[in-house]
Amino acid sequence: MLLSTDLWVSALIRRAEMAGAFAYVLKRGDARAGAVILKITHLRDRETFILRQANAGDETQWIKPIASHDPEAIEKYIERERRFDADLWIVEIEDTEGRHFLTEKIQLL
């Protein structure tokens, strides 16, 4: 049985906070099956990147949908995805080491 999105997001936020990072929901989506975009801010380097949830068959993995670290490009991407998917969750993590706290596979493009 798969976890509902709201429970999964709560667990991710808890994992980040236990490691000393700041994590919060910028936009709530569908509680049961909404997709998730993570906005990760590396506080020391002052760089931001995003990861997007993607399904690969029956497993979930994460992709970096845009290579840019430009805040304006990141916000444009997020806004475009929000218009396309009303069920989308946006979660921001701010960490001094730029960690994402995911346990799933990440595929860098």
GISULHU-V732901 format. One record per pair of residues at least 24 apart in sequence whose ideal C-beta (glycine too) atoms are under 7 Angstrom apart, sorted by the first residue. I is the first residue (numbers start at 0). J is the second residue. D is the distance in Angstrom with one decimal. If there is no record, write none. Layout:
i=I j=J d=D
i=I j=J d=D
//
This chain:
i=3 j=30 d=6.0
i=3 j=31 d=4.8
i=4 j=28 d=6.7
i=4 j=29 d=6.5
i=4 j=30 d=6.2
i=4 j=31 d=6.5
i=4 j=32 d=6.2
i=4 j=33 d=4.6
i=4 j=35 d=6.6
i=4 j=88 d=6.1
i=5 j=30 d=4.2
i=8 j=35 d=6.7
i=8 j=88 d=6.0
i=8 j=90 d=5.9
i=11 j=90 d=6.8
i=11 j=100 d=5.9
i=14 j=100 d=4.8
i=15 j=92 d=5.3
i=15 j=100 d=4.6
i=18 j=98 d=7.0
i=18 j=100 d=6.8
i=20 j=92 d=5.7
i=20 j=93 d=6.4
i=20 j=94 d=3.8
i=20 j=98 d=6.6
i=21 j=93 d=4.3
i=22 j=90 d=6.7
i=22 j=91 d=7.0
i=22 j=92 d=4.6
i=23 j=91 d=5.9
i=24 j=88 d=6.7
i=24 j=90 d=5.6
i=25 j=89 d=4.1
i=25 j=90 d=6.8
i=25 j=91 d=5.3
i=26 j=81 d=6.8
i=26 j=87 d=6.9
i=26 j=88 d=6.4
i=26 j=89 d=4.1
i=27 j=88 d=6.3
i=28 j=86 d=4.4
i=28 j=87 d=4.7
i=28 j=88 d=4.0
i=29 j=86 d=3.6
i=32 j=86 d=6.9
i=33 j=86 d=4.0
i=33 j=87 d=5.9
i=33 j=88 d=4.9
i=34 j=84 d=6.3
i=34 j=86 d=6.9
i=34 j=87 d=5.5
i=35 j=88 d=4.5
i=35 j=90 d=6.2
i=36 j=77 d=6.2
i=36 j=80 d=6.4
i=36 j=87 d=6.5
i=36 j=89 d=5.3
i=37 j=90 d=5.3
i=37 j=92 d=6.3
i=37 j=99 d=6.0
i=38 j=73 d=6.9
i=38 j=89 d=6.5
i=38 j=91 d=4.4
i=39 j=92 d=5.2
i=39 j=97 d=6.2
i=39 j=99 d=5.3
i=40 j=91 d=6.9
i=40 j=93 d=4.5
i=41 j=94 d=6.8
i=41 j=97 d=3.0
i=42 j=93 d=5.8
i=42 j=94 d=6.4
i=42 j=95 d=4.8
i=43 j=95 d=5.4
i=44 j=97 d=6.6
i=47 j=73 d=5.9
i=49 j=73 d=5.7
i=49 j=76 d=6.8
i=50 j=99 d=6.1
i=50 j=105 d=6.7
i=59 j=103 d=5.4
i=60 j=103 d=5.9
i=60 j=104 d=4.3
i=60 j=105 d=6.8
i=60 j=106 d=5.5
i=61 j=101 d=5.9
i=61 j=103 d=5.9
i=61 j=105 d=4.5
i=62 j=106 d=5.2
i=62 j=108 d=6.2
i=63 j=107 d=5.4
i=63 j=108 d=5.9
//
